Amino acid sequence: MDDWDVPVWLTLGTVVTSVVYVRGWLALRRTRPEQFNATRLLFFLSGMATLWISIGSPLDAFADVLLSAHMVEHLILMMAVPPLVLLGFPVVPLLRGLPRVVRTGVAGPLLRVKTLRKLVHGLVHPPVAWLAMNVTLLAWHVPGAYDLALENETIHDIEHLCFLFGAMLFWWCIVEPWPSTRKPYHWGMLLYLVTADFVNTGLSAFLAFCNRPVYAFYVEHPNPFQIQPVPDQVLGAVVMWVFGSLAYLLPAGIITMGLLQPARKPRMLHQA
């Protein structure tokens, strides 16, 4: 799109975060070479690159005029970025990578606050994480909220932060990145994933079959590609339905295979 500019703050944020992670990864690699191998580094940096692509590249400009592009953006932000980042085991490398004065003067004291630690543990409790992501998904797809986010760039940024935060909590419960206490998967995790897919499927089906434009923004702001709102909406719904379901059902399938083979130790996603 002609009005796309490189987002300075997002670009700076992803670069600085990546540098801090690499710094911490190098330090940890000396004592934990197997745990912090090149694959961990690749996961995290891929997550940072994918984050930038989803909301910093020209894709974000296309998302302002096409619902289908907007759905692709949301899928990447919620289904690709969090697992990639979390599979990099980011917590300790990011802490170790901070300058010493920040680590000892700010991060350390914060981590020792019991109330804060309890809050964090509560947020990554599966029912809470499930609600955080799925309620956020549905709330921002209410027509009034959706249209407002497209009309107001600040609200749009808040929407993206909500999606990313909720999705991080949701996928944390699946990946359980070190140093989280790793628990063997159980049948409840299948319910966790499959019911999330029900939410995704229900929203997608509504958008695909309602036969009218749901979001007034796309009617009032015709796109330069001359794509009508309803076909664009159907395409976006199909993308969301198919690829969103794959994101849930693939890990569900891996977990199921592990649970059905009790003689073998179930392979955990956080050991990938």
BAGUTOR-291585 format. One record per residue (C-alpha): residue number from 0; x, y, z. Coordinates in Angstrom, 2 decimals, decimal comma. Each point is the difference from the previous one (the first is absolute). Layout:
BEGIN
{pt NUM {X Y Z}}
...
***
This chain:
BEGIN
{pt 0 {0,00 0,00 0,00}}
{pt 1 {1,18 3,54 -0,80}}
{pt 2 {-0,53 1,28 3,55}}
{pt 3 {2,12 -2,68 1,70}}
{pt 4 {2,98 1,19 2,01}}
{pt 5 {2,48 -1,99 2,05}}
{pt 6 {-1,38 0,00 3,58}}
{pt 7 {2,91 1,42 1,95}}
{pt 8 {-1,02 -1,01 3,52}}
{pt 9 {-1,04 -3,54 -0,92}}
{pt 10 {3,18 -0,52 -2,01}}
{pt 11 {2,15 1,39 2,82}}
{pt 12 {-1,85 -2,11 2,56}}
{pt 13 {0,41 -3,27 -1,89}}
{pt 14 {3,68 0,70 -0,70}}
{pt 15 {0,80 0,93 3,63}}
{pt 16 {-1,94 -3,01 1,32}}
{pt 17 {1,85 -2,29 -2,40}}
{pt 18 {3,40 1,44 1,02}}
{pt 19 {-0,83 -0,45 3,71}}
{pt 20 {-1,10 -3,60 -0,63}}
{pt 21 {3,13 -0,85 -2,01}}
{pt 22 {2,17 1,47 2,76}}
{pt 23 {-1,74 -2,14 2,60}}
{pt 24 {-0,02 -3,07 -2,26}}
{pt 25 {3,78 0,24 -0,46}}
{pt 26 {0,50 0,19 3,76}}
{pt 27 {-2,29 -2,96 0,69}}
{pt 28 {1,49 -2,05 -2,81}}
{pt 29 {3,26 -0,21 1,92}}
{pt 30 {-1,65 -1,90 2,87}}
{pt 31 {-3,04 -1,56 -1,73}}
{pt 32 {1,15 -0,77 -3,55}}
{pt 33 {-2,60 -2,70 -0,64}}
{pt 34 {-2,92 2,01 1,33}}
{pt 35 {0,99 3,23 -1,76}}
{pt 36 {1,08 -1,33 -3,35}}
{pt 37 {-0,25 1,70 -3,38}}
{pt 38 {-3,59 -1,21 -0,38}}
{pt 39 {-1,11 2,07 2,99}}
{pt 40 {1,66 3,05 -1,48}}
{pt 41 {-1,64 -0,64 -3,36}}
{pt 42 {-3,44 -0,37 1,61}}
{pt 43 {0,21 3,30 1,85}}
{pt 44 {1,47 2,05 -2,84}}
{pt 45 {-2,58 -1,49 -2,38}}
{pt 46 {-2,70 1,08 2,43}}
{pt 47 {1,35 3,55 0,08}}
{pt 48 {0,23 0,12 -3,80}}
{pt 49 {-3,53 -1,38 -0,33}}
{pt 50 {-1,28 2,60 2,45}}
{pt 51 {1,49 2,77 -2,10}}
{pt 52 {-1,41 -1,49 -3,20}}
{pt 53 {-3,49 -0,27 1,47}}
{pt 54 {-0,40 3,60 1,19}}
{pt 55 {3,02 1,88 -1,35}}
{pt 56 {0,23 -1,04 -3,63}}
{pt 57 {-2,24 1,14 -2,90}}
{pt 58 {-2,37 -2,79 1,11}}
{pt 59 {-1,26 2,41 2,67}}
{pt 60 {-0,88 2,57 -2,65}}
{pt 61 {-1,89 -2,61 -2,02}}
{pt 62 {-1,83 -0,98 3,20}}
{pt 63 {-1,43 3,51 0,17}}
{pt 64 {-1,88 -0,46 -3,28}}
{pt 65 {-0,66 -3,77 -0,28}}
{pt 66 {-1,65 -2,15 2,64}}
{pt 67 {1,75 -3,06 -1,41}}
{pt 68 {3,41 1,63 0,52}}
{pt 69 {-1,08 1,05 3,50}}
{pt 70 {-0,83 -3,62 0,84}}
{pt 71 {3,40 -1,14 -1,26}}
{pt 72 {1,62 2,63 2,20}}
{pt 73 {-1,95 -1,17 3,04}}
{pt 74 {0,77 -3,66 -0,68}}
{pt 75 {3,73 0,66 -0,19}}
{pt 76 {-0,11 2,12 3,14}}
{pt 77 {-1,94 -2,56 2,05}}
{pt 78 {0,93 -3,39 -1,46}}
{pt 79 {3,59 0,36 -1,22}}
{pt 80 {1,78 2,64 2,07}}
{pt 81 {-0,75 -1,34 3,53}}
{pt 82 {1,04 -3,66 -0,57}}
{pt 83 {3,20 1,06 -1,77}}
{pt 84 {0,97 2,45 2,73}}
{pt 85 {-0,87 -2,40 2,82}}
{pt 86 {1,88 -2,92 -1,57}}
{pt 87 {3,08 2,20 0,32}}
{pt 88 {-0,35 -0,24 3,82}}
{pt 89 {0,12 3,81 0,18}}
{pt 90 {-0,35 0,80 3,70}}
{pt 91 {3,49 -0,69 1,29}}
{pt 92 {1,92 1,08 -3,13}}
{pt 93 {-1,84 3,33 -0,01}}
{pt 94 {0,82 0,52 3,67}}
{pt 95 {3,64 -1,04 -0,41}}
{pt 96 {0,35 2,18 -3,06}}
{pt 97 {-1,01 3,19 1,79}}
{pt 98 {2,75 2,40 1,12}}
{pt 99 {1,14 -0,89 3,51}}
{pt 100 {-1,32 3,22 1,51}}
{pt 101 {-3,47 -0,68 -1,40}}
{pt 102 {0,08 -3,66 0,97}}
{pt 103 {1,01 0,60 3,62}}
{pt 104 {-1,68 3,35 0,56}}
{pt 105 {-3,34 -0,52 -1,76}}
{pt 106 {-0,70 -3,55 -1,20}}
{pt 107 {1,33 -1,75 3,12}}
{pt 108 {-2,08 1,94 2,54}}
{pt 109 {-3,12 -0,38 -2,16}}
{pt 110 {0,45 -3,77 -0,20}}
{pt 111 {0,19 -0,17 3,79}}
{pt 112 {-3,43 1,63 0,44}}
{pt 113 {-2,24 -2,89 1,09}}
{pt 114 {-3,22 1,68 -1,13}}
{pt 115 {1,37 0,49 -3,49}}
{pt 116 {1,20 -3,60 -0,20}}
{pt 117 {-3,41 -1,27 1,12}}
{pt 118 {-1,67 2,17 -2,63}}
{pt 119 {2,23 -1,40 -2,74}}
{pt 120 {-0,61 -3,59 1,11}}
{pt 121 {-3,74 0,70 0,07}}
{pt 122 {0,02 1,39 -3,53}}
{pt 123 {1,61 -3,14 -1,44}}
{pt 124 {-2,53 -2,26 1,72}}
{pt 125 {-1,73 -1,78 -2,96}}
{pt 126 {-3,60 1,19 0,61}}
{pt 127 {1,17 3,59 0,43}}
{pt 128 {2,27 -0,13 -3,05}}
{pt 129 {-2,75 -1,61 -2,10}}
{pt 130 {-2,46 2,73 0,92}}
{pt 131 {2,58 2,75 -0,50}}
{pt 132 {0,63 -0,96 -3,60}}
{pt 133 {-3,46 -1,03 -1,12}}
{pt 134 {-1,96 2,78 1,69}}
{pt 135 {2,50 2,47 -1,47}}
{pt 136 {-0,44 -1,53 -3,45}}
{pt 137 {-3,79 0,23 0,13}}
{pt 138 {-0,11 3,44 1,61}}
{pt 139 {2,17 1,63 -2,66}}
{pt 140 {-2,11 -1,57 -2,75}}
{pt 141 {-3,16 1,68 1,26}}
{pt 142 {-0,81 2,42 -2,87}}
{pt 143 {0,25 3,18 2,08}}
{pt 144 {3,41 -0,93 1,46}}
{pt 145 {1,33 -1,30 -3,31}}
{pt 146 {-1,01 3,13 -1,93}}
{pt 147 {1,35 2,28 2,72}}
{pt 148 {3,39 -1,72 -0,14}}
{pt 149 {0,18 0,61 -3,75}}
{pt 150 {-1,01 3,64 0,38}}
{pt 151 {2,43 0,79 2,83}}
{pt 152 {3,66 -1,04 -0,22}}
{pt 153 {0,51 0,15 3,77}}
{pt 154 {-2,96 -2,31 0,59}}
{pt 155 {1,35 -2,26 -2,73}}
{pt 156 {3,32 -0,26 1,83}}
{pt 157 {-1,85 -0,82 3,24}}
{pt 158 {-1,90 -2,72 -1,86}}
{pt 159 {3,27 -1,54 -1,17}}
{pt 160 {1,43 0,10 3,52}}
{pt 161 {-3,13 -1,71 1,35}}
{pt 162 {0,22 -2,73 -2,63}}
{pt 163 {3,70 -0,58 0,63}}
{pt 164 {-0,33 0,00 3,79}}
{pt 165 {-2,97 -2,39 0,03}}
{pt 166 {1,65 -2,33 -2,51}}
{pt 167 {3,25 -0,05 1,99}}
{pt 168 {-1,91 -1,13 3,07}}
{pt 169 {-1,90 -2,63 -1,99}}
{pt 170 {3,06 -1,54 -1,66}}
{pt 171 {2,04 0,21 3,20}}
{pt 172 {-2,20 -2,75 1,41}}
{pt 173 {0,83 -2,21 -2,99}}
{pt 174 {3,71 0,72 -0,38}}
{pt 175 {0,80 0,46 3,72}}
{pt 176 {3,38 1,64 -0,70}}
{pt 177 {2,83 -0,52 2,46}}
{pt 178 {0,24 0,85 2,88}}
{pt 179 {-3,72 -0,77 0,34}}
{pt 180 {-0,85 -3,24 1,78}}
{pt 181 {-0,56 -2,47 -2,80}}
{pt 182 {-2,94 -2,31 0,43}}
{pt 183 {-0,86 -3,03 -2,17}}
{pt 184 {-2,82 0,72 -2,40}}
{pt 185 {-3,43 -1,35 0,87}}
{pt 186 {-3,37 -0,26 -1,69}}
{pt 187 {-1,02 3,36 1,40}}
{pt 188 {2,48 1,68 -2,34}}
{pt 189 {-1,89 -1,47 -2,95}}
{pt 190 {-3,17 1,60 1,32}}
{pt 191 {1,96 3,25 0,39}}
{pt 192 {1,03 -0,03 -3,66}}
{pt 193 {-3,17 -1,42 -1,54}}
{pt 194 {-2,33 2,42 1,78}}
{pt 195 {2,21 2,88 -1,13}}
{pt 196 {-0,44 -1,32 -3,53}}
{pt 197 {-3,79 0,01 0,55}}
{pt 198 {0,20 3,74 0,70}}
{pt 199 {2,10 0,58 -3,11}}
{pt 200 {-2,32 -2,17 -2,11}}
{pt 201 {-3,14 1,71 1,29}}
{pt 202 {1,31 3,48 -0,77}}
{pt 203 {1,27 -1,08 -3,41}}
{pt 204 {-3,28 -1,70 -0,91}}
{pt 205 {-2,00 3,07 0,96}}
{pt 206 {2,15 2,25 -2,18}}
{pt 207 {-0,09 -2,48 -2,89}}
{pt 208 {-3,74 -0,68 -0,08}}
{pt 209 {-1,73 3,17 1,20}}
{pt 210 {-0,25 1,27 -3,63}}
{pt 211 {0,44 3,65 0,93}}
{pt 212 {2,90 2,26 0,92}}
{pt 213 {0,46 -0,17 3,75}}
{pt 214 {2,41 2,91 0,27}}
{pt 215 {-1,16 3,40 -1,24}}
{pt 216 {3,57 1,23 -0,45}}
{pt 217 {0,50 -2,10 -3,13}}
{pt 218 {-3,25 1,28 -1,49}}
{pt 219 {0,76 3,65 0,75}}
{pt 220 {3,65 -0,28 -1,11}}
{pt 221 {0,10 -1,95 -3,28}}
{pt 222 {3,34 -1,67 -0,63}}
{pt 223 {2,18 0,92 -3,00}}
{pt 224 {-0,12 -3,58 -1,28}}
{pt 225 {-3,73 0,21 -0,78}}
{pt 226 {-0,70 -3,10 2,10}}
{pt 227 {-3,56 0,04 1,31}}
{pt 228 {-0,43 -0,16 3,81}}
{pt 229 {-1,91 -3,31 0,12}}
{pt 230 {2,45 -2,07 -2,13}}
{pt 231 {2,89 1,54 1,94}}
{pt 232 {-1,73 -0,89 3,26}}
{pt 233 {-0,58 -3,58 -1,13}}
{pt 234 {3,65 -0,35 -1,02}}
{pt 235 {1,13 1,34 3,36}}
{pt 236 {-2,32 -2,39 1,81}}
{pt 237 {1,31 -2,97 -1,98}}
{pt 238 {3,60 0,95 0,74}}
{pt 239 {-0,82 0,37 3,68}}
{pt 240 {-1,97 -3,26 0,06}}
{pt 241 {2,55 -2,19 -1,78}}
{pt 242 {3,30 1,29 1,33}}
{pt 243 {-1,35 0,84 3,44}}
{pt 244 {-1,30 -3,54 0,39}}
{pt 245 {3,32 -1,45 -1,17}}
{pt 246 {1,80 2,02 2,66}}
{pt 247 {-2,14 -1,63 2,70}}
{pt 248 {-0,45 -3,50 -1,43}}
{pt 249 {3,63 -0,71 -0,88}}
{pt 250 {1,22 0,24 3,62}}
{pt 251 {-3,19 -1,79 1,08}}
{pt 252 {0,92 -2,87 -2,33}}
{pt 253 {3,57 -0,16 1,35}}
{pt 254 {-1,28 -0,08 3,58}}
{pt 255 {-2,56 -2,69 -0,86}}
{pt 256 {2,62 -2,27 -1,55}}
{pt 257 {2,12 0,33 3,11}}
{pt 258 {-2,90 -0,75 2,33}}
{pt 259 {-1,02 -3,07 -2,00}}
{pt 260 {3,46 -1,53 0,37}}
{pt 261 {0,39 -0,40 3,77}}
{pt 262 {2,99 -2,29 -0,41}}
{pt 263 {1,96 2,88 -1,45}}
{pt 264 {0,68 3,32 1,68}}
{pt 265 {-2,32 2,56 -1,64}}
{pt 266 {1,95 2,46 -2,10}}
{pt 267 {-0,60 3,47 1,36}}
{pt 268 {-0,25 3,03 -2,24}}
{pt 269 {2,32 1,92 2,31}}
{pt 270 {2,73 -2,58 -0,74}}
{pt 271 {-0,19 0,72 -3,76}}
***
